[in-house]
Amino acid sequence: MTTTAVPRFLDVHVLQTLPYSNVNRDDLGSPKSMVFGGTTRTRVSSQAWKRPTRLAVEEAIGEQAVRTRRLPQQVTSELTSGERGWPQELAELAGAQVIRSAETKLALEKGDRSTASLLFLPDSAVTELADLAQEHRPALEKALGNRAASAKALLPKDAVHEVLRSRNGSIALFGRMLAEIPGAGVDGAVQVAHAFTTHSTSVQADFFTAVDDADKWATDAGSAHMNTGEFSSGVFYRYATLDLDSLTKSINDPATARTLADAFVTAFINSLPGAKKTSTAPHTPPDLVHLSVRSDRPLSLAAAFEEPVRAREKGWGTVSRTALSDYADRVGKLLGTAGVVHSAYAGIDDEKRPGLGQRTASYPALVAEAITAVWPQAGQDSKGA
């Protein structure tokens, strides 16, 4: 479905069946849960799914961002290693100075080795700050050992701020909260909902033991370790939306914005939180993915499962896919189609799902069509290249 409306949001809807697993634990080690429609569902937090998605995006685009409180330690390590070869004490002073010289409320902790706030910076920031310290090494050497001098700003404030304000594609997508540095905050273009099962679930306990391989000295029978793990299984509804307007404001180059959007949608479809993966290996693909490009507003279809689906002879998967399509069809009639720029889906079965737009043969093709609907000229240019 194509209109002349301007694309504003790219919605990603995923139905994915996870077998016996616990990909996101609470503070007691149980699968996270929620109550929706009066019944208990298994839940996976947005943070748990965003991190593997972000790492996959960074691998795809070849740019990394680092979320850390240990920036002073990282700068210290950069200065003491390799060809720089700074003395440890001088490098530690420089590491503290990259924060102290910012002259903001960004506080230092743990003997000036970490910051009170979590920073999110391009991985190149550490090298850039080390280079800045290198330029001002005489001032740092002069202040070394003098407590009063070391407490003052020894690096140029504006240069430090420029590095701390820097961003790359990952930061443009996922955003950054850093109120201590003027202009450093970035409104993320990505919004991710908590995933939840389309049906009621209950926790399943697994009693396990571990055998001591060196048991020839054992004086009693039994295992070396006993414990109980908790798991669940089910069909999850996952939703994310990409604010295309926000992305293009952060990234002025349409080709780069297109690359980031493609990388994000692909990563969100394929990513999976890693908790308990060595003992459950829940590496299933999504059963269905629906992509919608809208000009009016983002549109979650979570309410399709406010009434939990009921398992029939074919389990929860088929009825979940049908429920999603039926609900999307009804909502589409209520809202009208004026805001829909593009709508399509791909899935594991051959059923027609009119509420989800045109059927596409594969997930890569589905993503490519949605991205081209947003940036049609860029798609034509790349084909002609």
C-alpha positions as CSV (number, residue, x, y, z in Angstrom):
1,M,0.0,0.0,0.0
2,T,1.6,3.3,-1.1
3,T,0.5,6.9,-0.6
4,T,2.0,10.4,-1.0
5,A,2.2,10.8,2.8
6,V,5.5,11.5,4.4
7,P,7.0,8.6,6.3
8,R,7.4,9.4,10.0
9,F,7.4,6.0,11.9
10,L,8.6,2.5,11.0
11,D,6.7,0.0,13.2
12,V,8.1,-3.5,13.8
13,H,5.8,-6.2,15.1
14,V,7.2,-9.7,15.8
15,L,5.7,-12.9,17.0
16,Q,8.3,-15.4,18.2
17,T,8.0,-18.7,19.9
18,L,10.6,-19.4,22.6
19,P,10.9,-23.0,23.9
20,Y,11.7,-23.8,27.5
21,S,14.0,-20.9,28.5
22,N,14.6,-17.9,30.8
23,V,16.1,-15.2,28.6
24,N,15.4,-12.4,31.1
25,R,15.4,-13.1,34.9
26,D,14.1,-11.0,37.8
27,D,16.1,-10.4,41.0
28,L,15.2,-13.9,42.3
29,G,16.2,-15.7,39.1
30,S,12.6,-16.3,37.9
31,P,11.4,-15.4,34.4
32,K,10.0,-11.8,34.5
33,S,6.2,-11.6,34.4
34,M,3.3,-9.2,34.1
35,V,-0.4,-9.2,34.4
36,F,-2.3,-8.3,31.3
37,G,-5.9,-8.9,30.6
38,G,-6.3,-10.4,34.1
39,T,-3.8,-13.2,33.5
40,T,-0.1,-13.7,34.1
41,R,2.2,-13.6,31.1
42,T,5.9,-14.1,30.8
43,R,7.7,-10.8,30.0
44,V,11.1,-9.8,28.6
45,S,12.1,-6.3,29.4
46,S,12.9,-3.8,26.7
47,Q,16.4,-3.3,28.1
48,A,17.1,-7.0,27.8
49,W,16.2,-7.0,24.1
50,K,17.7,-3.6,23.3
51,R,21.2,-4.5,24.3
52,P,21.7,-7.5,21.9
53,T,19.9,-5.4,19.3
54,R,22.3,-2.5,19.8
55,L,25.4,-4.7,19.7
56,A,24.2,-6.3,16.5
57,V,23.6,-2.9,15.0
58,E,27.1,-1.8,15.9
59,E,28.6,-4.9,14.4
60,A,26.6,-4.3,11.2
61,I,27.6,-0.6,10.8
62,G,31.2,-1.0,12.0
63,E,30.8,1.6,14.7
64,Q,30.8,0.9,18.4
65,A,29.5,2.9,21.4
66,V,30.5,2.3,25.0
67,R,28.2,2.6,28.0
68,T,30.5,3.0,31.0
69,R,31.3,4.7,34.3
70,R,35.0,3.9,33.9
71,L,36.0,6.6,31.4
72,P,38.9,7.8,33.7
73,Q,40.3,4.3,33.9
74,Q,40.0,3.8,30.2
75,V,41.9,7.0,29.5
76,T,44.5,6.0,32.0
77,S,45.0,2.6,30.3
78,E,45.2,4.3,26.9
79,L,48.0,6.6,28.1
80,T,50.0,3.9,29.9
81,S,49.9,1.3,27.1
82,G,51.6,1.1,23.7
83,E,53.8,3.9,22.4
84,R,52.5,6.6,24.8
85,G,54.0,4.8,27.8
86,W,53.0,7.4,30.4
87,P,53.9,6.9,34.1
88,Q,50.9,5.4,36.0
89,E,50.5,8.3,38.4
90,L,50.5,10.9,35.6
91,A,48.1,8.9,33.5
92,E,45.7,8.6,36.5
93,L,45.8,12.3,36.9
94,A,44.9,12.8,33.2
95,G,42.1,10.2,33.5
96,A,40.6,12.2,36.3
97,Q,41.1,15.5,34.5
98,V,38.9,14.5,31.5
99,I,36.0,14.7,33.9
100,R,37.2,17.4,36.3
101,S,38.0,19.8,33.4
102,A,34.5,19.5,32.1
103,E,33.6,21.7,35.1
104,T,30.1,20.4,35.4
105,K,28.1,18.3,38.0
106,L,29.5,15.2,36.4
107,A,31.1,13.8,39.6
108,L,34.1,11.4,40.2
109,E,33.9,8.4,42.5
110,K,36.1,5.6,43.8
111,G,39.4,7.5,44.0
112,D,38.7,9.4,40.7
113,R,38.6,6.1,38.8
114,S,34.9,6.3,37.7
115,T,32.0,8.7,37.2
116,A,28.8,8.9,39.3
117,S,26.8,8.9,36.1
118,L,26.8,6.3,33.3
119,L,28.2,7.7,30.1
120,F,27.4,6.6,26.5
121,L,30.1,7.6,24.1
122,P,31.6,6.5,20.7
123,D,34.5,4.1,21.4
124,S,36.7,6.7,19.7
125,A,36.2,9.1,22.6
126,V,38.8,7.4,24.8
127,T,41.5,7.9,22.2
128,E,40.4,11.5,21.5
129,L,40.6,12.3,25.2
130,A,44.0,10.7,25.5
131,D,45.2,12.7,22.6
132,L,43.9,15.9,24.3
133,A,45.8,14.9,27.5
134,Q,48.9,14.3,25.3
135,E,48.7,17.9,24.0
136,H,48.6,19.3,27.5
137,R,51.0,16.9,29.2
138,P,53.3,19.7,30.4
139,A,50.4,21.2,32.4
140,L,49.6,17.8,33.9
141,E,53.2,17.1,34.8
142,K,53.5,20.5,36.5
143,A,50.4,19.8,38.6
144,L,51.4,16.2,39.5
145,G,51.9,15.8,43.2
146,N,50.3,19.2,44.0
147,R,46.9,18.5,45.5
148,A,45.6,22.0,45.0
149,A,46.8,22.3,41.4
150,S,45.5,18.8,40.5
151,A,42.0,19.7,41.7
152,K,41.8,22.5,39.1
153,A,40.8,22.1,35.5
154,L,44.0,21.4,33.5
155,L,42.5,20.6,30.1
156,P,40.5,22.9,27.9
157,K,36.8,22.7,28.9
158,D,35.4,23.3,25.4
159,A,37.6,20.5,23.9
160,V,36.5,18.1,26.6
161,H,32.8,19.0,26.0
162,E,33.2,18.5,22.3
163,V,34.3,14.9,22.9
164,L,31.6,14.2,25.5
165,R,29.0,15.6,23.1
166,S,30.1,13.5,20.2
167,R,27.8,10.8,18.8
168,N,27.7,8.0,16.3
169,G,25.0,5.9,14.6
170,S,24.3,3.8,17.7
171,I,23.8,6.8,19.9
172,A,21.6,8.4,17.3
173,L,19.4,5.3,17.3
174,F,19.2,4.5,21.0
175,G,19.7,8.0,22.5
176,R,21.7,9.3,25.5
177,M,20.8,11.0,28.7
178,L,23.6,13.2,29.9
179,A,22.2,16.3,31.5
180,E,25.5,17.3,33.1
181,I,27.0,18.3,29.7
182,P,25.1,21.0,27.7
183,G,24.0,19.7,24.4
184,A,25.1,16.1,25.1
185,G,21.6,14.6,25.5
186,V,20.3,12.7,22.4
187,D,16.7,11.8,21.9
188,G,16.7,8.2,20.8
189,A,15.0,7.4,17.5
190,V,14.2,3.9,18.8
191,Q,11.4,3.0,21.1
192,V,11.1,-0.7,22.3
193,A,8.2,-2.2,24.2
194,H,8.5,-5.0,26.8
195,A,7.8,-8.3,25.0
196,F,5.1,-10.5,26.5
197,T,3.5,-13.8,25.8
198,T,0.2,-13.8,23.9
199,H,-1.2,-16.3,26.3
200,S,-1.2,-17.1,30.0
201,T,1.9,-18.8,31.4
202,S,3.2,-20.3,34.5
203,V,6.7,-20.8,35.9
204,Q,8.2,-24.3,35.4
205,A,10.8,-25.5,37.9
206,D,13.8,-27.6,37.0
207,F,15.7,-29.4,39.7
208,F,19.2,-30.2,38.7
209,T,22.4,-31.6,40.2
210,A,26.1,-31.3,39.3
211,V,28.5,-34.2,39.7
212,D,32.0,-33.8,41.1
213,D,34.3,-35.4,38.5
214,A,37.1,-35.8,41.0
215,D,35.0,-38.1,43.3
216,K,37.5,-40.8,44.2
217,W,38.1,-39.1,47.6
218,A,34.4,-38.8,48.3
219,T,33.3,-40.3,51.6
220,D,29.5,-40.0,51.0
221,A,27.2,-40.5,48.0
222,G,25.5,-37.7,46.3
223,S,26.0,-34.7,44.0
224,A,28.4,-31.8,44.5
225,H,25.7,-29.2,43.9
226,M,21.9,-29.2,43.8
227,N,19.6,-26.3,42.9
228,T,16.4,-25.4,41.2
229,G,16.0,-23.2,38.1
230,E,12.8,-21.6,36.8
231,F,11.8,-21.4,33.2
232,S,8.8,-20.8,31.0
233,S,7.9,-21.0,27.3
234,G,5.5,-19.4,24.9
235,V,4.7,-17.2,21.9
236,F,6.0,-13.6,22.5
237,Y,4.7,-10.4,20.9
238,R,7.5,-8.0,20.4
239,Y,7.1,-4.3,19.2
240,A,9.5,-1.5,18.4
241,T,9.1,1.7,16.5
242,L,11.7,3.9,14.7
243,D,11.0,7.6,14.7
244,L,12.3,8.5,11.3
245,D,12.0,12.2,11.9
246,S,14.2,12.0,15.0
247,L,16.7,9.8,13.1
248,T,17.0,12.2,10.2
249,K,17.5,15.2,12.5
250,S,20.4,13.3,14.3
251,I,21.8,12.0,11.0
252,N,21.8,14.6,8.3
253,D,22.9,12.2,5.6
254,P,20.0,10.2,4.1
255,A,22.2,7.3,3.0
256,T,23.5,6.9,6.6
257,A,20.1,7.2,8.1
258,R,18.9,4.5,5.7
259,T,21.8,2.2,6.7
260,L,21.0,2.7,10.4
261,A,17.3,2.0,9.9
262,D,18.1,-1.2,7.9
263,A,20.6,-2.3,10.5
264,F,18.2,-1.7,13.4
265,V,15.2,-3.4,11.9
266,T,17.3,-6.4,10.9
267,A,18.9,-6.6,14.3
268,F,15.7,-6.3,16.2
269,I,14.2,-9.2,14.1
270,N,17.1,-11.5,14.7
271,S,18.4,-10.6,18.2
272,L,17.7,-12.6,21.3
273,P,18.7,-11.9,25.0
274,G,21.4,-14.3,26.2
275,A,20.4,-15.3,29.7
276,K,20.5,-19.1,30.3
277,K,21.4,-19.7,26.7
278,T,24.1,-22.3,27.5
279,S,21.5,-24.4,29.3
280,T,18.5,-23.9,27.0
281,A,19.8,-22.7,23.6
282,P,16.4,-21.1,22.6
283,H,17.7,-19.9,19.2
284,T,14.4,-19.8,17.4
285,P,13.6,-17.4,14.5
286,P,10.5,-15.2,14.6
287,D,7.3,-16.9,13.3
288,L,5.9,-13.7,11.8
289,V,7.2,-10.2,11.2
290,H,4.9,-7.3,10.2
291,L,6.5,-3.9,9.2
292,S,4.4,-0.8,8.8
293,V,5.6,2.6,7.7
294,R,3.2,5.3,8.9
295,S,2.9,9.1,8.4
296,D,0.7,9.8,11.4
297,R,1.7,8.0,14.6
298,P,3.3,4.8,15.9
299,L,0.8,2.0,16.4
300,S,1.4,-0.9,18.7
301,L,-0.8,-4.0,18.3
302,A,-0.3,-5.2,21.8
303,A,-4.0,-5.0,22.6
304,A,-4.6,-7.9,20.2
305,F,-3.6,-10.1,23.1
306,E,-5.3,-8.3,26.0
307,E,-7.6,-11.4,25.8
308,P,-5.1,-14.2,26.0
309,V,-5.2,-16.6,23.1
310,R,-6.2,-20.2,23.8
311,A,-4.1,-23.2,22.7
312,R,-5.8,-25.5,20.4
313,E,-4.6,-28.7,18.6
314,K,-1.9,-26.5,16.9
315,G,-0.7,-24.8,20.0
316,W,-0.5,-21.0,20.5
317,G,1.5,-20.0,17.4
318,T,-1.2,-20.2,14.7
319,V,-3.9,-18.6,16.8
320,S,-1.5,-15.8,17.8
321,R,-0.8,-15.0,14.2
322,T,-4.5,-15.0,13.4
323,A,-5.3,-12.8,16.4
324,L,-2.6,-10.3,15.3
325,S,-3.9,-10.1,11.8
326,D,-7.6,-9.8,12.8
327,Y,-6.9,-7.1,15.3
328,A,-4.7,-5.1,12.8
329,D,-7.5,-5.4,10.3
330,R,-10.1,-4.0,12.7
331,V,-7.8,-1.2,13.9
332,G,-7.0,-0.3,10.3
333,K,-10.7,0.1,9.5
334,L,-11.2,2.4,12.6
335,L,-8.2,4.6,11.9
336,G,-8.4,4.5,8.1
337,T,-5.5,4.0,5.7
338,A,-4.5,7.7,5.2
339,G,-1.6,7.3,7.6
340,V,-0.3,4.1,6.1
341,V,2.7,4.5,3.7
342,H,3.6,0.8,3.5
343,S,2.4,-2.4,5.1
344,A,3.7,-5.9,4.6
345,Y,4.5,-9.1,6.5
346,A,6.4,-12.4,6.2
347,G,5.9,-15.6,8.2
348,I,6.4,-19.3,8.4
349,D,2.9,-20.3,7.1
350,D,1.1,-19.7,3.9
351,E,-2.0,-18.2,5.4
352,K,-3.2,-14.9,4.0
353,R,-3.3,-12.1,6.6
354,P,-5.0,-9.1,5.1
355,G,-4.7,-7.0,8.2
356,L,-0.9,-7.1,7.9
357,G,-0.6,-5.9,4.3
358,Q,1.1,-7.6,1.4
359,R,2.9,-10.9,1.9
360,T,6.6,-11.0,1.4
361,A,8.7,-14.1,0.8
362,S,11.5,-13.5,3.4
363,Y,12.5,-11.3,6.2
364,P,15.5,-9.7,4.3
365,A,13.1,-8.8,1.4
366,L,10.5,-7.5,3.9
367,V,13.1,-5.1,5.5
368,A,14.4,-4.0,2.1
369,E,10.9,-3.1,0.9
370,A,10.1,-1.1,4.0
371,I,13.3,0.8,3.9
372,T,12.7,1.6,0.2
373,A,9.3,2.9,1.1
374,V,10.9,5.4,3.4
375,W,13.8,6.3,1.1
376,P,12.7,5.5,-2.4
377,Q,15.2,7.7,-4.1
378,A,18.1,6.2,-2.2
379,G,16.9,2.7,-3.2
380,Q,16.8,3.7,-6.9
381,D,20.3,5.2,-6.6
382,S,21.7,2.1,-5.1
383,K,20.2,-0.1,-7.8
384,G,21.6,2.1,-10.5
385,A,25.1,2.1,-8.9
